Amino acid sequence: MSRRIAIASDHAAFAMKAELAEWLRNEAWTVSDLGPSSTDSVDYPDYGYALARAIAAGEADFGVALCGSGIGISIAVNRVPAARCALVSEPLSASLARQHNDANVIALGARLTGIEMAKACISAFLSTDFLGDRHQRRVEKLSNPQGA
């Protein structure tokens, strides 16, 4: 399996993004850092949309979305139907997001989650497979909101 991951944040999560990107590289992931490149104030939707477009285009297999709370950027990512972003705060939710929802993006709040917990969540997320089966039809509905 490919090991391509994109990561994006806002200014509030810039430091966490930099640390997680380096950690992921050390874990043998090919990391696309979609920005920002400093702590200057930015709008999280711009970076959430960029991350979601990278997932939709097949440029990355998974994504990590970060902002102060994780809420805003996760909403932005989820505006793109091919992206399924789960806001998590502990490893069990991260695993369940993969198992049941086939989430391809994990969102974390840099002001709410410490770096070691963030790494634990990402590790759980990336090491868990989608269960498929009865969950598949639900995921198909998530990716096709026009059918709702």
C-alpha positions in Angstrom: 0.0 0.0 0.0 1.1 3.5 -0.7 2.2 5.6 2.2 1.3 9.1 1.0 -0.2 11.5 3.5 -1.1 15.2 3.3 -1.1 17.5 6.2 -2.6 21.0 6.6 -3.4 23.4 9.4 -4.2 27.0 10.3 -1.8 29.3 12.2 -3.0 28.0 15.6 -1.8 24.5 14.7 1.3 25.4 12.7 3.8 24.1 15.4 1.9 20.9 15.8 1.7 20.4 12.0 5.5 20.8 11.7 6.2 18.3 14.5 3.7 15.8 13.1 5.0 16.1 9.6 8.5 15.4 10.8 7.3 12.4 12.9 5.4 11.0 9.9 8.4 11.3 7.7 10.4 9.4 10.3 7.7 6.7 10.2 8.4 6.3 6.5 5.4 8.3 5.2 5.7 10.5 2.1 4.3 13.8 3.5 2.8 16.6 1.5 2.7 19.7 3.7 -0.1 21.9 2.3 0.6 24.8 4.6 0.7 27.3 6.0 4.3 28.1 6.1 4.3 30.3 9.2 2.2 31.4 12.2 0.8 34.4 10.4 -3.0 34.4 10.6 -4.7 32.4 7.9 -8.2 31.1 7.2 -8.6 27.4 8.1 -11.2 26.7 5.3 -8.6 27.4 2.6 -6.3 24.7 4.0 -9.1 22.3 4.7 -10.3 22.6 1.1 -6.7 22.1 -0.2 -6.3 19.0 1.9 -9.7 17.6 0.7 -8.9 18.3 -2.9 -5.6 16.5 -2.5 -7.5 13.4 -1.2 -10.1 13.7 -3.9 -7.4 13.9 -6.7 -5.6 10.8 -5.4 -2.5 12.9 -4.5 -2.6 11.5 -1.0 -4.1 8.3 0.6 -4.7 9.9 3.9 -4.8 13.4 5.5 -4.2 15.1 8.8 -6.2 18.3 9.3 -5.3 20.6 12.2 -6.6 23.9 13.6 -7.1 25.3 17.1 -10.1 23.1 17.9 -10.1 20.8 14.9 -13.8 21.7 14.4 -13.5 24.3 11.7 -11.0 22.6 9.5 -12.9 19.3 9.7 -16.1 21.0 8.5 -14.1 22.4 5.6 -12.6 19.1 4.6 -16.0 17.4 4.7 -17.4 19.8 2.1 -15.7 17.7 -0.5 -17.6 14.4 -0.9 -14.5 12.2 -1.6 -13.0 13.3 1.7 -14.3 11.8 4.9 -12.8 13.6 7.9 -13.3 12.6 11.5 -12.5 14.9 14.4 -11.0 12.8 17.1 -9.4 13.3 20.5 -8.3 9.8 21.5 -7.2 6.6 19.7 -10.4 4.6 19.9 -12.4 7.2 18.0 -9.5 7.3 15.4 -9.7 3.5 15.0 -13.5 3.5 14.7 -13.4 6.3 12.1 -11.4 4.0 9.9 -13.2 0.7 10.7 -16.8 2.0 10.4 -16.6 5.2 8.3 -13.6 4.6 6.0 -12.4 8.0 7.1 -9.4 9.1 5.0 -8.7 12.3 7.0 -8.2 12.7 10.7 -8.7 16.1 12.4 -7.2 17.2 15.6 -7.4 20.4 17.7 -3.9 21.7 18.6 -5.3 23.7 21.5 -7.1 20.6 22.9 -4.8 17.7 22.1 -1.2 17.2 23.2 1.4 16.1 20.7 1.8 12.6 22.2 -2.0 12.1 22.1 -2.1 13.4 18.5 0.6 10.9 17.5 -1.3 8.1 19.3 -4.5 9.1 17.4 -2.7 9.2 14.1 -1.0 5.8 14.7 -4.4 4.2 15.5 -6.0 5.8 12.5 -3.3 4.8 10.0 -2.9 1.2 11.4 -6.7 0.4 11.2 -8.4 -1.0 8.2 -11.9 -0.3 7.0 -14.2 -3.2 7.8 -16.4 -2.9 4.7 -19.4 -5.3 4.7 -22.4 -3.5 6.2 -20.5 -0.3 6.6 -19.8 0.0 2.9 -23.3 1.1 1.9 -23.2 3.8 4.6 -19.9 5.1 3.3 -21.3 5.2 -0.2 -24.1 7.4 1.1 -21.6 9.7 2.7 -19.8 10.1 -0.6 -23.1 10.8 -2.5 -25.0 13.5 -0.6 -27.2 14.2 -3.7 -28.8 10.8 -3.1 -29.9 11.8 0.4 
